[in-house]
Amino acid sequence: MRKIVTLLAIAVLGLTTAAAQQLRVGKATMLSGTSEGGCYHAVFSPAGDYLLTSAENYDGLLKHDLKSGMKTRLSQARGAGYGVRISRDGKQITANRFEYRGNLRYTAIDRIQVRSGKTTVLRAPQREQVSPDAETAQLYVTTNGYEMTVHNGASETVIRPNGEESYFWCSVSPDGKHIMYVTARHGAQVCDINGNNPVFMGIMNAPQWIDSERVIAMRDEDNGDQVVKSSLVVRSISNPREVQTLVTGQKISMYPAVSADGRRIAFNNEKGQIFLMEVEQ
């Protein structure tokens, strides 16, 4: 019996150690072509050969070639950077296009060819909530602000893991087992794919999955008018109390993005300059 208990303790210790493993990051370097600012909300292409950025309010789309440093405008549409998706081969982009008629917002979905910039309308403007994920993913989650909807093929399930709340920045983990989201009153949370067992992940915003175990987010502070301080933090869903704060060299580091291979992190500062960091797992 004592041997069994000892082995169990070793196994638990091993799991704790694995969950506590921290990222090793290199120096953050500014992305060529962003020194004048105005670039926010970076998104890596699947192959990691380019980044997409948009304005601070998510308007427009810029493509930044990470090899040549060339910057190309792909869209000027309102809301194009909000929830933008890139195809697996990196050749097509699916993006929102917001149109305002009076005080009402209508949303269209566009398909943009990366090489030519040619745009095709996938969904005409409509009042109904739509998402680029609807054209690109089998399993995804959306929010209308007061609840989340899990879309799995043709099925839709409405969930409210924390009851009556405001839900935003929601996303499904790479393995499809968990949902990460932020609430207005209860901070960042993670629950299972059915909306059960919500777990507090700390006060942080704009979380992004590093892998199915870890997330990176920004922990920002404001004076009621603007952000005065923001750092990048990493947390594990199995050990959310342990937090790693990344050293970026910037007082304000916001909106992190992780490359598909997990080897690079992109973020912007308050001016909209983009920075890249090399990462070792």
LOBANU-982136 format. One record per residue (C-alpha): residue number from 0; x, y, z; residue in three letters. Coordinates in pm, 1 decimal, padded with zeros to 6 digits. Layout:
REM LOBANU-982136
<atom torke="NUM" xx="X" yy="Y" zz="Z" drenvo="ala"/>
...
***
This chain:
REM LOBANU-982136
<atom torke="0" xx="00000.0" yy="00000.0" zz="00000.0" drenvo="met"/>
<atom torke="1" xx="00280.9" yy="00240.7" zz="00086.9" drenvo="arg"/>
<atom torke="2" xx="00443.7" yy="00170.4" zz="-00250.3" drenvo="lys"/>
<atom torke="3" xx="00118.6" yy="00251.3" zz="-00431.2" drenvo="ile"/>
<atom torke="4" xx="00082.8" yy="00579.1" zz="-00238.5" drenvo="val"/>
<atom torke="5" xx="00442.1" yy="00672.2" zz="-00320.0" drenvo="thr"/>
<atom torke="6" xx="00394.3" yy="00602.9" zz="-00689.1" drenvo="leu"/>
<atom torke="7" xx="00073.2" yy="00806.6" zz="-00686.6" drenvo="leu"/>
<atom torke="8" xx="00253.5" yy="01098.9" zz="-00523.0" drenvo="ala"/>
<atom torke="9" xx="00526.9" yy="01083.5" zz="-00786.0" drenvo="ile"/>
<atom torke="10" xx="00265.7" yy="01081.1" zz="-01063.9" drenvo="ala"/>
<atom torke="11" xx="00084.9" yy="01381.8" zz="-00915.8" drenvo="val"/>
<atom torke="12" xx="00414.4" yy="01566.1" zz="-00874.3" drenvo="leu"/>
<atom torke="13" xx="00497.8" yy="01494.4" zz="-01236.7" drenvo="gly"/>
<atom torke="14" xx="00166.5" yy="01637.9" zz="-01352.7" drenvo="leu"/>
<atom torke="15" xx="00214.2" yy="01948.3" zz="-01137.9" drenvo="thr"/>
<atom torke="16" xx="00564.1" yy="02000.2" zz="-01272.7" drenvo="thr"/>
<atom torke="17" xx="00445.5" yy="01961.3" zz="-01630.5" drenvo="ala"/>
<atom torke="18" xx="00164.0" yy="02210.5" zz="-01576.0" drenvo="ala"/>
<atom torke="19" xx="00406.6" yy="02456.2" zz="-01414.0" drenvo="ala"/>
<atom torke="20" xx="00654.8" yy="02445.0" zz="-01702.6" drenvo="gln"/>
<atom torke="21" xx="00724.8" yy="02800.9" zz="-01809.8" drenvo="gln"/>
<atom torke="22" xx="00792.7" yy="02947.9" zz="-02148.9" drenvo="leu"/>
<atom torke="23" xx="01139.9" yy="03074.0" zz="-02229.5" drenvo="arg"/>
<atom torke="24" xx="01118.7" yy="03383.6" zz="-02445.2" drenvo="val"/>
<atom torke="25" xx="01381.4" yy="03584.8" zz="-02626.5" drenvo="gly"/>
<atom torke="26" xx="01408.6" yy="03957.5" zz="-02679.2" drenvo="lys"/>
<atom torke="27" xx="01111.8" yy="04130.6" zz="-02838.6" drenvo="ala"/>
<atom torke="28" xx="01198.8" yy="04295.3" zz="-03171.3" drenvo="thr"/>
<atom torke="29" xx="00982.2" yy="04544.4" zz="-03359.6" drenvo="met"/>
<atom torke="30" xx="00828.7" yy="04418.4" zz="-03682.6" drenvo="leu"/>
<atom torke="31" xx="00953.7" yy="04602.0" zz="-03988.7" drenvo="ser"/>
<atom torke="32" xx="00701.1" yy="04850.0" zz="-04126.9" drenvo="gly"/>
<atom torke="33" xx="00522.2" yy="04914.9" zz="-03796.7" drenvo="thr"/>
<atom torke="34" xx="00747.6" yy="05181.2" zz="-03643.3" drenvo="ser"/>
<atom torke="35" xx="00490.7" yy="05452.1" zz="-03723.6" drenvo="glu"/>
<atom torke="36" xx="00224.9" yy="05258.3" zz="-03531.7" drenvo="gly"/>
<atom torke="37" xx="-00140.0" yy="05204.2" zz="-03614.1" drenvo="gly"/>
<atom torke="38" xx="-00114.3" yy="04822.4" zz="-03627.3" drenvo="cys"/>
<atom torke="39" xx="-00304.9" yy="04616.3" zz="-03370.6" drenvo="tyr"/>
<atom torke="40" xx="-00458.4" yy="04272.1" zz="-03309.9" drenvo="his"/>
<atom torke="41" xx="-00197.1" yy="04055.4" zz="-03485.5" drenvo="ala"/>
<atom torke="42" xx="-00296.4" yy="03717.2" zz="-03631.4" drenvo="val"/>
<atom torke="43" xx="-00041.0" yy="03462.9" zz="-03756.2" drenvo="phe"/>
<atom torke="44" xx="-00092.8" yy="03274.0" zz="-04081.0" drenvo="ser"/>
<atom torke="45" xx="-00092.6" yy="02892.7" zz="-04028.5" drenvo="pro"/>
<atom torke="46" xx="00255.1" yy="02861.5" zz="-04185.9" drenvo="ala"/>
<atom torke="47" xx="00383.4" yy="03159.1" zz="-03988.9" drenvo="gly"/>
<atom torke="48" xx="00502.3" yy="03341.2" zz="-04301.9" drenvo="asp"/>
<atom torke="49" xx="00287.0" yy="03650.4" zz="-04254.2" drenvo="tyr"/>
<atom torke="50" xx="00082.3" yy="03844.5" zz="-03999.8" drenvo="leu"/>
<atom torke="51" xx="-00249.4" yy="04021.1" zz="-04033.0" drenvo="leu"/>
<atom torke="52" xx="-00313.6" yy="04339.5" zz="-03836.8" drenvo="thr"/>
<atom torke="53" xx="-00597.6" yy="04591.6" zz="-03823.1" drenvo="ser"/>
<atom torke="54" xx="-00663.3" yy="04934.7" zz="-03675.9" drenvo="ala"/>
<atom torke="55" xx="-00723.4" yy="04971.7" zz="-03304.3" drenvo="glu"/>
<atom torke="56" xx="-01100.3" yy="04954.8" zz="-03366.9" drenvo="asn"/>
<atom torke="57" xx="-01052.2" yy="04644.3" zz="-03589.0" drenvo="tyr"/>
<atom torke="58" xx="-01111.5" yy="04834.6" zz="-03914.5" drenvo="asp"/>
<atom torke="59" xx="-00918.5" yy="04725.8" zz="-04225.2" drenvo="gly"/>
<atom torke="60" xx="-00661.0" yy="04452.2" zz="-04277.2" drenvo="leu"/>
<atom torke="61" xx="-00287.6" yy="04473.7" zz="-04343.2" drenvo="leu"/>
<atom torke="62" xx="-00070.3" yy="04178.7" zz="-04443.4" drenvo="lys"/>
<atom torke="63" xx="00288.1" yy="04184.3" zz="-04313.3" drenvo="his"/>
<atom torke="64" xx="00529.0" yy="03948.2" zz="-04489.4" drenvo="asp"/>
<atom torke="65" xx="00765.9" yy="03824.4" zz="-04218.6" drenvo="leu"/>
<atom torke="66" xx="01047.8" yy="03749.9" zz="-04462.1" drenvo="lys"/>
<atom torke="67" xx="01051.3" yy="04055.7" zz="-04686.3" drenvo="ser"/>
<atom torke="68" xx="00896.1" yy="04302.7" zz="-04444.2" drenvo="gly"/>
<atom torke="69" xx="00653.0" yy="04409.0" zz="-04717.5" drenvo="met"/>
<atom torke="70" xx="00320.4" yy="04551.3" zz="-04600.2" drenvo="lys"/>
<atom torke="71" xx="00007.8" yy="04512.4" zz="-04816.1" drenvo="thr"/>
<atom torke="72" xx="-00343.5" yy="04643.2" zz="-04754.2" drenvo="arg"/>
<atom torke="73" xx="-00603.2" yy="04372.6" zz="-04813.2" drenvo="leu"/>
<atom torke="74" xx="-00917.1" yy="04544.7" zz="-04685.9" drenvo="ser"/>
<atom torke="75" xx="-01047.8" yy="04879.0" zz="-04569.1" drenvo="gln"/>
<atom torke="76" xx="-01376.0" yy="04738.3" zz="-04441.2" drenvo="ala"/>
<atom torke="77" xx="-01506.3" yy="04823.9" zz="-04098.8" drenvo="arg"/>
<atom torke="78" xx="-01459.2" yy="04538.8" zz="-03853.2" drenvo="gly"/>
<atom torke="79" xx="-01245.7" yy="04334.1" zz="-04093.6" drenvo="ala"/>
<atom torke="80" xx="-00997.0" yy="04243.8" zz="-03820.0" drenvo="gly"/>
<atom torke="81" xx="-01259.7" yy="04128.6" zz="-03570.7" drenvo="tyr"/>
<atom torke="82" xx="-01255.0" yy="03748.9" zz="-03564.3" drenvo="gly"/>
<atom torke="83" xx="-01068.8" yy="03729.3" zz="-03896.0" drenvo="val"/>
<atom torke="84" xx="-00980.0" yy="03374.7" zz="-04008.7" drenvo="arg"/>
<atom torke="85" xx="-00707.0" yy="03247.3" zz="-04241.7" drenvo="ile"/>
<atom torke="86" xx="-00742.6" yy="02925.6" zz="-04444.2" drenvo="ser"/>
<atom torke="87" xx="-00510.8" yy="02634.1" zz="-04364.5" drenvo="arg"/>
<atom torke="88" xx="-00308.3" yy="02692.8" zz="-04678.9" drenvo="asp"/>
<atom torke="89" xx="-00284.3" yy="03064.8" zz="-04601.2" drenvo="gly"/>
<atom torke="90" xx="-00422.4" yy="03163.9" zz="-04942.3" drenvo="lys"/>
<atom torke="91" xx="-00763.0" yy="03295.1" zz="-04835.9" drenvo="gln"/>
<atom torke="92" xx="-00895.2" yy="03516.8" zz="-04560.2" drenvo="ile"/>
<atom torke="93" xx="-01251.2" yy="03521.6" zz="-04424.5" drenvo="thr"/>
<atom torke="94" xx="-01344.6" yy="03851.4" zz="-04262.3" drenvo="ala"/>
<atom torke="95" xx="-01629.7" yy="04062.9" zz="-04132.6" drenvo="asn"/>
<atom torke="96" xx="-01755.3" yy="04376.0" zz="-04303.9" drenvo="arg"/>
<atom torke="97" xx="-01971.2" yy="04601.2" zz="-04085.7" drenvo="phe"/>
<atom torke="98" xx="-02221.4" yy="04837.8" zz="-04243.2" drenvo="glu"/>
<atom torke="99" xx="-02425.5" yy="05092.3" zz="-04048.8" drenvo="tyr"/>
<atom torke="100" xx="-02774.4" yy="05196.7" zz="-04148.4" drenvo="arg"/>
<atom torke="101" xx="-02887.1" yy="05460.3" zz="-03907.0" drenvo="gly"/>
<atom torke="102" xx="-02812.3" yy="05324.0" zz="-03562.0" drenvo="asn"/>
<atom torke="103" xx="-02826.5" yy="04961.0" zz="-03675.3" drenvo="leu"/>
<atom torke="104" xx="-02524.6" yy="04750.2" zz="-03764.8" drenvo="arg"/>
<atom torke="105" xx="-02537.2" yy="04493.8" zz="-04043.1" drenvo="tyr"/>
<atom torke="106" xx="-02265.6" yy="04231.3" zz="-04085.5" drenvo="thr"/>
<atom torke="107" xx="-02142.8" yy="04080.5" zz="-04410.6" drenvo="ala"/>
<atom torke="108" xx="-01879.9" yy="03807.4" zz="-04453.7" drenvo="ile"/>
<atom torke="109" xx="-01614.9" yy="03847.9" zz="-04724.6" drenvo="asp"/>
<atom torke="110" xx="-01359.1" yy="03604.9" zz="-04870.3" drenvo="arg"/>
<atom torke="111" xx="-01029.1" yy="03773.4" zz="-04965.9" drenvo="ile"/>
<atom torke="112" xx="-00761.2" yy="03616.6" zz="-05186.5" drenvo="gln"/>
<atom torke="113" xx="-00426.6" yy="03690.2" zz="-05022.1" drenvo="val"/>
<atom torke="114" xx="-00219.0" yy="03702.7" zz="-05340.8" drenvo="arg"/>
<atom torke="115" xx="-00451.4" yy="03908.7" zz="-05560.6" drenvo="ser"/>
<atom torke="116" xx="-00656.3" yy="04092.5" zz="-05298.9" drenvo="gly"/>
<atom torke="117" xx="-00975.2" yy="03996.3" zz="-05484.3" drenvo="lys"/>
<atom torke="118" xx="-01279.6" yy="04003.5" zz="-05256.8" drenvo="thr"/>
<atom torke="119" xx="-01589.6" yy="03784.2" zz="-05286.2" drenvo="thr"/>
<atom torke="120" xx="-01904.2" yy="03831.2" zz="-05078.5" drenvo="val"/>
<atom torke="121" xx="-01992.0" yy="03510.5" zz="-04893.5" drenvo="leu"/>
<atom torke="122" xx="-02283.4" yy="03652.8" zz="-04696.3" drenvo="arg"/>
<atom torke="123" xx="-02470.5" yy="03971.6" zz="-04775.9" drenvo="ala"/>
<atom torke="124" xx="-02514.8" yy="04226.4" zz="-04493.4" drenvo="pro"/>
<atom torke="125" xx="-02771.3" yy="04113.2" zz="-04238.9" drenvo="gln"/>
<atom torke="126" xx="-02883.9" yy="04200.2" zz="-03888.4" drenvo="arg"/>
<atom torke="127" xx="-02847.5" yy="03841.6" zz="-03767.8" drenvo="glu"/>
<atom torke="128" xx="-02522.9" yy="03772.7" zz="-03585.9" drenvo="gln"/>
<atom torke="129" xx="-02273.3" yy="03599.7" zz="-03812.8" drenvo="val"/>
<atom torke="130" xx="-01907.5" yy="03501.7" zz="-03772.0" drenvo="ser"/>
<atom torke="131" xx="-01619.2" yy="03419.1" zz="-04007.8" drenvo="pro"/>
<atom torke="132" xx="-01596.8" yy="03091.7" zz="-03814.0" drenvo="asp"/>
<atom torke="133" xx="-01924.5" yy="02984.9" zz="-03974.7" drenvo="ala"/>
<atom torke="134" xx="-01741.9" yy="02959.4" zz="-04307.7" drenvo="glu"/>
<atom torke="135" xx="-01419.3" yy="02807.4" zz="-04177.8" drenvo="thr"/>
<atom torke="136" xx="-01478.1" yy="02579.7" zz="-03876.7" drenvo="ala"/>
<atom torke="137" xx="-01685.6" yy="02280.1" zz="-03771.6" drenvo="gln"/>
<atom torke="138" xx="-01663.4" yy="02355.5" zz="-03398.7" drenvo="leu"/>
<atom torke="139" xx="-01662.1" yy="02712.4" zz="-03271.1" drenvo="tyr"/>
<atom torke="140" xx="-01827.4" yy="02940.6" zz="-03018.2" drenvo="val"/>
<atom torke="141" xx="-01993.6" yy="03280.7" zz="-03056.5" drenvo="thr"/>
<atom torke="142" xx="-02141.5" yy="03529.2" zz="-02811.8" drenvo="thr"/>
<atom torke="143" xx="-02414.7" yy="03789.7" zz="-02830.0" drenvo="asn"/>
<atom torke="144" xx="-02282.5" yy="03950.2" zz="-02513.2" drenvo="gly"/>
<atom torke="145" xx="-02519.2" yy="03778.3" zz="-02267.8" drenvo="tyr"/>
<atom torke="146" xx="-02465.7" yy="03412.8" zz="-02352.1" drenvo="glu"/>
<atom torke="147" xx="-02247.3" yy="03189.8" zz="-02566.4" drenvo="met"/>
<atom torke="148" xx="-02350.0" yy="02952.4" zz="-02842.2" drenvo="thr"/>
<atom torke="149" xx="-02146.3" yy="02641.2" zz="-02918.7" drenvo="val"/>
<atom torke="150" xx="-02169.6" yy="02553.6" zz="-03288.9" drenvo="his"/>
<atom torke="151" xx="-02084.8" yy="02193.8" zz="-03376.3" drenvo="asn"/>
<atom torke="152" xx="-02173.4" yy="02116.7" zz="-03734.2" drenvo="gly"/>
<atom torke="153" xx="-02546.9" yy="02167.0" zz="-03770.9" drenvo="ala"/>
<atom torke="154" xx="-02613.1" yy="02172.1" zz="-03394.5" drenvo="ser"/>
<atom torke="155" xx="-02618.6" yy="02479.7" zz="-03172.0" drenvo="glu"/>
<atom torke="156" xx="-02613.6" yy="02480.0" zz="-02791.0" drenvo="thr"/>
<atom torke="157" xx="-02664.1" yy="02795.2" zz="-02583.2" drenvo="val"/>
<atom torke="158" xx="-02455.9" yy="02801.9" zz="-02263.7" drenvo="ile"/>
<atom torke="159" xx="-02426.8" yy="03039.8" zz="-01967.9" drenvo="arg"/>
<atom torke="160" xx="-02148.9" yy="02891.3" zz="-01751.3" drenvo="pro"/>
<atom torke="161" xx="-02158.2" yy="03182.9" zz="-01506.7" drenvo="asn"/>
<atom torke="162" xx="-02529.4" yy="03256.5" zz="-01525.6" drenvo="gly"/>
<atom torke="163" xx="-02648.2" yy="03604.5" zz="-01618.3" drenvo="glu"/>
<atom torke="164" xx="-02325.8" yy="03767.5" zz="-01731.6" drenvo="glu"/>
<atom torke="165" xx="-02158.7" yy="03951.0" zz="-02017.4" drenvo="ser"/>
<atom torke="166" xx="-01943.5" yy="03706.7" zz="-02217.5" drenvo="tyr"/>
<atom torke="167" xx="-01671.4" yy="03805.2" zz="-02463.0" drenvo="phe"/>
<atom torke="168" xx="-01332.2" yy="03693.7" zz="-02604.0" drenvo="trp"/>
<atom torke="169" xx="-01455.4" yy="03334.6" zz="-02622.4" drenvo="cys"/>
<atom torke="170" xx="-01271.1" yy="03056.6" zz="-02808.7" drenvo="ser"/>
<atom torke="171" xx="-01249.4" yy="02677.5" zz="-02822.6" drenvo="val"/>
<atom torke="172" xx="-00927.5" yy="02500.0" zz="-02721.8" drenvo="ser"/>
<atom torke="173" xx="-00727.5" yy="02324.8" zz="-02998.3" drenvo="pro"/>
<atom torke="174" xx="-00840.9" yy="01982.0" zz="-02873.8" drenvo="asp"/>
<atom torke="175" xx="-01207.0" yy="02092.3" zz="-02872.3" drenvo="gly"/>
<atom torke="176" xx="-01256.7" yy="02011.5" zz="-02503.6" drenvo="lys"/>
<atom torke="177" xx="-01267.2" yy="02354.7" zz="-02337.9" drenvo="his"/>
<atom torke="178" xx="-01388.8" yy="02709.3" zz="-02392.0" drenvo="ile"/>
<atom torke="179" xx="-01192.0" yy="03012.7" zz="-02278.4" drenvo="met"/>
<atom torke="180" xx="-01384.8" yy="03336.4" zz="-02225.2" drenvo="tyr"/>
<atom torke="181" xx="-01389.2" yy="03658.5" zz="-02025.3" drenvo="val"/>
<atom torke="182" xx="-01679.1" yy="03785.7" zz="-01816.8" drenvo="thr"/>
<atom torke="183" xx="-01751.2" yy="04139.7" zz="-01701.3" drenvo="ala"/>
<atom torke="184" xx="-01790.7" yy="04049.3" zz="-01334.4" drenvo="arg"/>
<atom torke="185" xx="-01592.3" yy="03728.1" zz="-01288.6" drenvo="his"/>
<atom torke="186" xx="-01280.1" yy="03780.3" zz="-01499.9" drenvo="gly"/>
<atom torke="187" xx="-01136.0" yy="03516.9" zz="-01732.1" drenvo="ala"/>
<atom torke="188" xx="-01285.9" yy="03168.9" zz="-01709.1" drenvo="gln"/>
<atom torke="189" xx="-01250.3" yy="02827.1" zz="-01870.5" drenvo="val"/>
<atom torke="190" xx="-01526.8" yy="02565.5" zz="-01886.3" drenvo="cys"/>
<atom torke="191" xx="-01575.1" yy="02235.1" zz="-02064.1" drenvo="asp"/>
<atom torke="192" xx="-01719.6" yy="02232.1" zz="-02415.0" drenvo="ile"/>
<atom torke="193" xx="-02071.8" yy="02175.4" zz="-02274.5" drenvo="asn"/>
<atom torke="194" xx="-02051.1" yy="02488.6" zz="-02058.3" drenvo="gly"/>
<atom torke="195" xx="-02000.3" yy="02303.3" zz="-01730.0" drenvo="asn"/>
<atom torke="196" xx="-01741.0" yy="02339.3" zz="-01451.3" drenvo="asn"/>
<atom torke="197" xx="-01627.8" yy="02701.0" zz="-01499.3" drenvo="pro"/>
<atom torke="198" xx="-01288.0" yy="02773.1" zz="-01343.3" drenvo="val"/>
<atom torke="199" xx="-01152.0" yy="03120.2" zz="-01263.5" drenvo="phe"/>
<atom torke="200" xx="-00833.9" yy="03195.1" zz="-01461.1" drenvo="met"/>
<atom torke="201" xx="-00756.6" yy="03537.6" zz="-01321.4" drenvo="gly"/>
<atom torke="202" xx="-00817.3" yy="03898.2" zz="-01419.7" drenvo="ile"/>
<atom torke="203" xx="-00692.6" yy="03920.0" zz="-01778.6" drenvo="met"/>
<atom torke="204" xx="-00818.7" yy="04005.3" zz="-02124.4" drenvo="asn"/>
<atom torke="205" xx="-00785.4" yy="03894.8" zz="-02488.2" drenvo="ala"/>
<atom torke="206" xx="-00680.7" yy="03535.2" zz="-02403.8" drenvo="pro"/>
<atom torke="207" xx="-00532.0" yy="03319.2" zz="-02678.3" drenvo="gln"/>
<atom torke="208" xx="-00458.7" yy="02946.1" zz="-02667.5" drenvo="trp"/>
<atom torke="209" xx="-00090.4" yy="02849.2" zz="-02677.0" drenvo="ile"/>
<atom torke="210" xx="-00193.3" yy="02485.4" zz="-02680.7" drenvo="asp"/>
<atom torke="211" xx="-00479.0" yy="02288.5" zz="-02524.3" drenvo="ser"/>
<atom torke="212" xx="-00331.2" yy="02338.6" zz="-02175.9" drenvo="glu"/>
<atom torke="213" xx="-00200.9" yy="02695.6" zz="-02167.0" drenvo="arg"/>
<atom torke="214" xx="-00328.4" yy="03040.8" zz="-02256.9" drenvo="val"/>
<atom torke="215" xx="-00160.6" yy="03378.2" zz="-02297.5" drenvo="ile"/>
<atom torke="216" xx="-00346.1" yy="03701.1" zz="-02229.0" drenvo="ala"/>
<atom torke="217" xx="-00295.8" yy="04065.4" zz="-02140.4" drenvo="met"/>
<atom torke="218" xx="-00332.5" yy="04192.9" zz="-01786.5" drenvo="arg"/>
<atom torke="219" xx="-00407.6" yy="04560.1" zz="-01838.7" drenvo="asp"/>
<atom torke="220" xx="-00474.1" yy="04854.7" zz="-01610.0" drenvo="glu"/>
<atom torke="221" xx="-00645.9" yy="05180.2" zz="-01702.7" drenvo="asp"/>
<atom torke="222" xx="-00721.5" yy="05515.1" zz="-01543.9" drenvo="asn"/>
<atom torke="223" xx="-01080.8" yy="05514.6" zz="-01661.8" drenvo="gly"/>
<atom torke="224" xx="-00985.4" yy="05676.6" zz="-01990.3" drenvo="asp"/>
<atom torke="225" xx="-00690.3" yy="05485.2" zz="-02135.8" drenvo="gln"/>
<atom torke="226" xx="-00463.1" yy="05189.0" zz="-02065.2" drenvo="val"/>
<atom torke="227" xx="-00165.6" yy="05294.5" zz="-01850.9" drenvo="val"/>
<atom torke="228" xx="-00001.7" yy="04955.6" zz="-01803.9" drenvo="lys"/>
<atom torke="229" xx="-00035.6" yy="04611.5" zz="-01961.4" drenvo="ser"/>
<atom torke="230" xx="00170.2" yy="04293.9" zz="-01939.2" drenvo="ser"/>
<atom torke="231" xx="00150.4" yy="03953.8" zz="-02105.8" drenvo="leu"/>
<atom torke="232" xx="00076.2" yy="03660.6" zz="-01875.0" drenvo="val"/>
<atom torke="233" xx="00064.3" yy="03283.8" zz="-01926.6" drenvo="val"/>
<atom torke="234" xx="-00158.4" yy="03050.9" zz="-01727.8" drenvo="arg"/>
<atom torke="235" xx="-00235.0" yy="02679.1" zz="-01732.3" drenvo="ser"/>
<atom torke="236" xx="-00596.1" yy="02557.5" zz="-01716.4" drenvo="ile"/>
<atom torke="237" xx="-00490.4" yy="02276.1" zz="-01480.6" drenvo="ser"/>
<atom torke="238" xx="-00304.2" yy="02513.8" zz="-01247.6" drenvo="asn"/>
<atom torke="239" xx="-00452.7" yy="02862.1" zz="-01303.2" drenvo="pro"/>
<atom torke="240" xx="-00313.0" yy="03008.0" zz="-00979.7" drenvo="arg"/>
<atom torke="241" xx="00038.2" yy="02991.4" zz="-01118.2" drenvo="glu"/>
<atom torke="242" xx="00108.9" yy="03281.2" zz="-01350.6" drenvo="val"/>
<atom torke="243" xx="00410.8" yy="03365.7" zz="-01565.5" drenvo="gln"/>
<atom torke="244" xx="00461.2" yy="03728.7" zz="-01661.9" drenvo="thr"/>
<atom torke="245" xx="00661.3" yy="03767.1" zz="-01982.3" drenvo="leu"/>
<atom torke="246" xx="00938.1" yy="04027.2" zz="-02003.8" drenvo="val"/>
<atom torke="247" xx="00873.3" yy="04220.7" zz="-02324.7" drenvo="thr"/>
<atom torke="248" xx="01063.7" yy="04545.5" zz="-02273.3" drenvo="gly"/>
<atom torke="249" xx="00740.0" yy="04742.3" zz="-02324.0" drenvo="gln"/>
<atom torke="250" xx="00539.6" yy="04912.9" zz="-02049.9" drenvo="lys"/>
<atom torke="251" xx="00224.5" yy="04836.5" zz="-02243.9" drenvo="ile"/>
<atom torke="252" xx="00208.1" yy="04495.5" zz="-02416.7" drenvo="ser"/>
<atom torke="253" xx="-00134.4" yy="04406.5" zz="-02554.7" drenvo="met"/>
<atom torke="254" xx="-00332.0" yy="04162.3" zz="-02769.2" drenvo="tyr"/>
<atom torke="255" xx="-00094.7" yy="03864.2" zz="-02789.7" drenvo="pro"/>
<atom torke="256" xx="-00100.7" yy="03617.0" zz="-03079.1" drenvo="ala"/>
<atom torke="257" xx="00073.4" yy="03279.8" zz="-03095.2" drenvo="val"/>
<atom torke="258" xx="00208.8" yy="03114.7" zz="-03409.4" drenvo="ser"/>
<atom torke="259" xx="00070.1" yy="02771.3" zz="-03497.9" drenvo="ala"/>
<atom torke="260" xx="00397.8" yy="02600.9" zz="-03404.7" drenvo="asp"/>
<atom torke="261" xx="00407.0" yy="02784.5" zz="-03070.7" drenvo="gly"/>
<atom torke="262" xx="00751.5" yy="02928.4" zz="-03138.8" drenvo="arg"/>
<atom torke="263" xx="00664.0" yy="03295.9" zz="-03175.1" drenvo="arg"/>
<atom torke="264" xx="00446.4" yy="03546.8" zz="-02994.4" drenvo="ile"/>
<atom torke="265" xx="00332.7" yy="03872.7" zz="-03150.5" drenvo="ala"/>
<atom torke="266" xx="00183.8" yy="04168.9" zz="-02962.9" drenvo="phe"/>
<atom torke="267" xx="00135.1" yy="04543.0" zz="-02998.0" drenvo="asn"/>
<atom torke="268" xx="00211.0" yy="04836.1" zz="-02770.8" drenvo="asn"/>
<atom torke="269" xx="-00009.4" yy="05140.6" zz="-02714.7" drenvo="glu"/>
<atom torke="270" xx="00120.1" yy="05309.1" zz="-03032.3" drenvo="lys"/>
<atom torke="271" xx="00027.8" yy="05014.5" zz="-03251.7" drenvo="gly"/>
<atom torke="272" xx="00384.4" yy="04899.4" zz="-03311.4" drenvo="gln"/>
<atom torke="273" xx="00407.0" yy="04522.0" zz="-03350.7" drenvo="ile"/>
<atom torke="274" xx="00670.3" yy="04315.5" zz="-03170.2" drenvo="phe"/>
<atom torke="275" xx="00778.4" yy="03953.6" zz="-03217.9" drenvo="leu"/>
<atom torke="276" xx="00932.6" yy="03722.3" zz="-02958.4" drenvo="met"/>
<atom torke="277" xx="01092.3" yy="03383.2" zz="-03012.4" drenvo="glu"/>
<atom torke="278" xx="00961.5" yy="03116.9" zz="-02772.8" drenvo="val"/>
<atom torke="279" xx="01104.2" yy="02790.7" zz="-02638.9" drenvo="glu"/>
<atom torke="280" xx="00855.9" yy="02552.1" zz="-02480.3" drenvo="gln"/>
***
